Amino acid sequence: MSKYSPKTKYELIELVNNINLILSYINTSSVTDMSSMFYGCKINDENKPKFTNEIPF
């Protein structure tokens, strides 16, 4: 269930910067320009997701 529907890249960035927001609540289907959206972002290695080759069943 989407609770937030930003219309622009800037509205989306504002939402994502809220650390208390659950990202799955954001519907990005109206955002047509996501160019350079992640430019300059820093990743905190402690919180980086871990990916595996395993397929969960």
JOJO-V565891 format. One record per residue. N is the residue number from 1. RES is the residue in three letters. PHI is phi as a letter, one per 40 degrees, with the letter a starting at -180 (* if undefined). OMEGA is omega in radians with two decimals (999 if undefined). Layout:
BEGIN
N_RES_PHI_OMEGA / N_RES_PHI_OMEGA
END
This chain:
BEGIN
1_MET_*_3.13 / 2_SER_c_3.08 / 3_LYS_b_-3.09 / 4_TYR_b_3.13 / 5_SER_b_3.13 / 6_PRO_c_-3.14 / 7_LYS_c_-3.10 / 8_THR_b_3.08 / 9_LYS_d_-3.08 / 10_TYR_c_3.05 / 11_GLU_c_3.12 / 12_LEU_c_3.12 / 13_ILE_d_3.13 / 14_GLU_c_3.10 / 15_LEU_c_-3.08 / 16_VAL_c_3.12 / 17_ASN_c_3.08 / 18_ASN_c_-3.05 / 19_ILE_c_-3.14 / 20_ASN_c_-3.08 / 21_LEU_c_3.05 / 22_ILE_c_-3.01 / 23_LEU_c_-3.13 / 24_SER_c_3.08 / 25_TYR_c_-3.08 / 26_ILE_c_3.05 / 27_ASN_b_-3.07 / 28_THR_c_-3.03 / 29_SER_c_3.14 / 30_SER_c_-3.13 / 31_VAL_c_-3.06 / 32_THR_c_-3.14 / 33_ASP_b_3.10 / 34_MET_b_-3.11 / 35_SER_c_3.10 / 36_SER_f_-3.07 / 37_MET_c_-3.09 / 38_PHE_b_3.13 / 39_TYR_c_3.10 / 40_GLY_g_3.12 / 41_CYS_c_3.10 / 42_LYS_b_-3.14 / 43_ILE_b_3.04 / 44_ASN_c_-3.05 / 45_ASP_d_-3.14 / 46_GLU_c_-3.10 / 47_ASN_b_-3.11 / 48_LYS_c_3.12 / 49_PRO_c_3.13 / 50_LYS_b_-3.11 / 51_PHE_b_3.10 / 52_THR_b_3.10 / 53_ASN_c_-3.06 / 54_GLU_c_3.09 / 55_ILE_b_-3.13 / 56_PRO_c_3.10 / 57_PHE_b_999
END
